[in-house]
Amino acid sequence: MDKYGLIGYPLGHSFSKNYFNEKFENEGIDAQYINFEI
């Protein structure tokens, strides 16, 4: 599984995690998008 993510603070406004995880699932891509709030 490939892993992708966004690093930053704050990340509550970011739609990337939901968008990319849904896109990966719909396209059959074995990947995960994670928010790293630091």
Contacts in CASP RR format, 6 or more apart in sequence:
PFRMAT RR
TARGET T0000
AUTHOR 0000-0000-0000
METHOD contacts of the structure
MODEL  1
MDKYGLIGYPLGHSFSKNYFNEKFENEGIDAQYINFEI
1 30 0 8 1.000
1 31 0 8 1.000
1 32 0 8 1.000
2 29 0 8 1.000
2 30 0 8 1.000
2 31 0 8 1.000
2 32 0 8 1.000
3 31 0 8 1.000
3 32 0 8 1.000
3 33 0 8 1.000
3 34 0 8 1.000
4 20 0 8 1.000
4 31 0 8 1.000
4 32 0 8 1.000
4 33 0 8 1.000
4 34 0 8 1.000
5 16 0 8 1.000
5 17 0 8 1.000
5 33 0 8 1.000
5 34 0 8 1.000
5 35 0 8 1.000
5 36 0 8 1.000
6 14 0 8 1.000
6 16 0 8 1.000
6 17 0 8 1.000
6 33 0 8 1.000
6 34 0 8 1.000
6 35 0 8 1.000
6 36 0 8 1.000
7 36 0 8 1.000
7 38 0 8 1.000
8 36 0 8 1.000
8 37 0 8 1.000
8 38 0 8 1.000
9 37 0 8 1.000
9 38 0 8 1.000
10 37 0 8 1.000
11 35 0 8 1.000
11 37 0 8 1.000
12 35 0 8 1.000
12 37 0 8 1.000
14 35 0 8 1.000
16 33 0 8 1.000
16 35 0 8 1.000
17 33 0 8 1.000
17 34 0 8 1.000
17 35 0 8 1.000
20 31 0 8 1.000
20 33 0 8 1.000
21 32 0 8 1.000
21 33 0 8 1.000
23 29 0 8 1.000
24 30 0 8 1.000
24 31 0 8 1.000
24 32 0 8 1.000
24 33 0 8 1.000
END
